[in-house]
Amino acid sequence: MQKLLITSCGCGFFCLRTPSITKQSGRFRIKKGIDDTLAFLSVNIFILLLVIVISCMTKDALAQTLTPGFPSKLQKNLSGLPLDVRVIVRPEDGTTSYLRGGNLSSILEEDRDFRAIQSLDDPATVAIAFLNAYKDLFGILNPKDEFVLKSVNQDSLGYSQVRLRQVYSGFPIWNAEILIQLNQGNHISLVQADYIKTPSKLDTQSIFSKKQVLKNIAKIFEIDSQCQECKLKTIIYLTQKRKPLLAYQVSVTVSLSEGWKVIVNAHTGLVINKIPSVYSRSSGKL
């Protein structure tokens, strides 16, 4: 761009001509020469303005695109990402929900160890290594412990979609996942995430017993007192404000056409959410 600016200035300089002075009817006329000079000056100024505009547009095109209100304390974590990256952060909790670029892992690939991981042709391992490299940006303390592989799918173009499920202290976090897309060379081009930052001071010791929970569920739905068809597991549930708490997820079969997923606070025993489910007679699953 600097070379372009210098070249443009040079062209404009050499285009300037000394006013041509002619003698006509016994009087010196310089009007024609002045007109020529002003014309060339106008062209030169136009070229300079055009170069400045192109320079600004190029700079904007290369700048990292951030969502309005992007936390300033996180901007330092973008230094390891390429300039063409687009970043979206959820304002309610500061989690990074979207990354997109030509090759998000291009700077990491300067490291020999990361290239060695890419050479293994294991997209899931590359995805975890990427999260680990940018754990400060995502707000995750230890990605290797907090994410487990859910699936790896490959489309017709050779792109791999790695879906990682978030866990905490061994408990799955309600609907918390990260999708990372890689091309055939295991270069990362897209990250879509719906997760929470590593919880702090989260009590994972249940107080309300599973037996009592099942008994209460049986009363609510008026089914057998032992709730024998119910399936219970412990999870980390996210409230409407995306606050994590320890809970039980109970899958309840009321009839062949009615099923529910019930979320119960593991500390109080109170039902905090009821979600209708479709029951499959063939599979026997909700």
N, C-alpha and C positions, 0 to 999 in steps of 0.2 A: 504493500500500500504506500510506503514511503517513497519507493522507486517511482510509482505511478504519479505521486504528487510532484516529485522533482522533475520528471519528464514533462508533465503538463506545464509546470512553471517555465521550463526551458523552451518549450514550443511557443508559449505565449510571448516570451522575451524576444526570441528571434523573429517572431512575426511582426513586432513593432517596427514601423518604418519611419525614417526621418521625413518630416513633412516635405513634400515636393514643392519647390518654389519655382514658379513660372512667370514669365513676363508677358503680359497681355495688354495691348493698348497703352503701352508706356507705363503701366503700373504693375507692381509685384502682387501676385495673388497667392495666398497660402491656404485659402479656404479648402481646396481639394485635398491638400496634404493633411490638414487637421481632421477632416472628415474620415480619411483613411485610418489615421492614428486612433481616433475614438472608436472606430469600428473594430479594430484589432484589440483594443483595450477591453471592449465589451465581450469579445470572444474569449479573451484570456480570463476575465473574471468569471464568465459562465463555466469554463472548464474547471477553475478552482472550486467553485461552489459545487459542481457535479462530483468532483473527487471527494469533497468533504461529506456530502450526503451519502455517497457509496460507502465511504469509510464507516460512517455511523451505522448504516444499515448492516454492514458486515459484522460490526462489533455486536450489535443487538442480536443478530442471528446466531452468533457463537456463544452468547452469554447463557449461563444456566438459567432456565426458566423456573421461577419459584412461584408458589401460590402467594397471594397477598397475605401479609401478616406472618410470613414464614419466620419461625423463631430465630432471632439473631444468634443465639447461643449454639444453634445447630449448623449455622452456615459454615463454620470452620470444618465441619465434618464432610463438606462437599468437595474439599480440595482434592480428594482422591478419585473424584468422578470426572468423566469427560465433559467438555464444555457444552456439548449438544444435549445434555440430559435435561429432562423435564421432571420436576419434583412436585408432588402434592402431599400436603400434611393436613391431618384432621385437626381443626382448631380446638375441638373439645378436649382432646387428650394429648395432642402433639405427636401422634404416631404417624410414621411415613406410610401413606397408603398407596402411592403410585410412583414408579420410576420408569422412565422410558428413554432410550437413546440408541444410537447405532450399535455401539458396543460398550455396555456399562462396565465391563470388566477389562477394558483396554489398558488402563493404568496398572491394574493388578498383574496383568500379563507380563509386565516388565520384571516381575519377581520369578526366579527360577522355580521356587517351590510351588507357586500357583500354576505355572505352566506344566509342572509334573503332574499335578492333580487333574488338569484338563486332559492330559495325554491318557489317563486311565479310562476315558470314554465312559464315565459314570456321572451322568448329569446331576444326580442327587448329591453326590459328594462335592461337586463344583458349586451347587446352590448353597450348601451349608458353609463352604469356605468363603463364598461371597458375603453371606450374612455375618460371618465371624469378622471379616475384614471391615465391615461397616456397622458393627454392633452399636457403636455410639450414636450413629444416625438413627438407627431403629429403636434404640433404648432397650436393647436386650443384653443382659449380662453374659450369658453363656448359650449361644445358639445351639451348640451340639447337644446340650442337655434339655433345652426348652422347646425343641422342635423335633418331631419324628416324621418319618416318611409316610405319607398317606397313599400317594400314587405317582407313577411316571407314565405319561402318555406321549406318543409321537404322532404328529400329523403327516399328511401326504407330502408336505414340503420339507420334511426332515427336521422340523422344529420339535423340541422336547418341552413338555410342560410338567414341571416338578411341583407337586402340591404337598406342602408341609403343614402338619397339624401342631398347634401349640399346646404344650403341657406345662404344668407347674407342680413340683413335688410328686410327680408321677400321675397327677390327675389331669385329664383333658380339660382344656378351657373351652367353654361354650362357643361354638361356631367361630373359633379363632384359627385362621389359616393364612398361609402365604403361598402365592403362586409365582413361580419363577420360570421364565421362558428362555430357552437356549437354542441357538442354531446348530447346524451340523458340526461346527468346529468347537462346540461347547462355549461359545461366546454369549454372554447374557445380554438380552435386548429389552426385557420387560420384567417388572416386578409389580404385582398387584397384591395388596395385603390388607387383611382385616384381623387385627390382633391387638394385644395390649402390651404396654411396656412391662418389663419384669416386675411383678408385684413386690412390694416391701411391707413387712409386718402383717402379712396375711396369715390368719389363724387357720391352719389346716387340720386341727383336731376337732372331730365331730363331738357334739354333746348329746344330741338327740339320737337314739338308737335306731338302727335300720328296722328292727322288729316293730318298734312303735310307729315308725313312719308307714310301714305296710298296713298296719292295723288301722291307722287313720284313713289311709287311702281307700281301704275296703269299705269303711263307713261312708265316705263321701260318694262313692259310686254304687253303693249297695250291692256289693259282690261278696264272695265267700270271705269270711273273717280272716283267713290266713293269706289272702291275696296270692294264691298259688300261681296264677297265670301272670303275675306282675314280675317285671324285671327291673332291678335296681342297680344303679352304679353311682359312684361319687364323682362329682365334677367341680370345676370352678365356674360358677355362673356369673354372667355379666349383667348388671342392672341396666336400667334405661340410661343412666349416666355413665355407663361403661365402668362401673366399679366392681371389682371381683369379690366374690364371697363363696365360701364352701357350701355346697348344696348336694342334694340327692336328685338324680333324674330317674323317675319311675315310669316305665312303659306299662300302661294299663290296657288290658283287653276287656271291654265291656260286653261286646257281642261281635258277631262276624262282620258287622258293618260299622262298628264304632270302636275307636281306640283313642287313647290320649297319652301325651307325654306331660308328666306333672313334675314341676320343679319345686323342691321343698328345701327350705333353709335348714342346713344341718345343725345349726346352733339353737334354733328356736322351734323347729318342727312345723313352722307355718308354711302354707302353700303360697308361693310367690308368682307362679305362672302355670297356666294350663293350655296346652297346645293340642288341637285335634290332629289325629294321625289316621292314615289309611291302612286298614288291616288287610294283609294278603293271606287268603285262606290256603293257597298252595304252599307258601313259604312259612306260614305261621309267624310272620314278623310284622312289626309295626313300621 
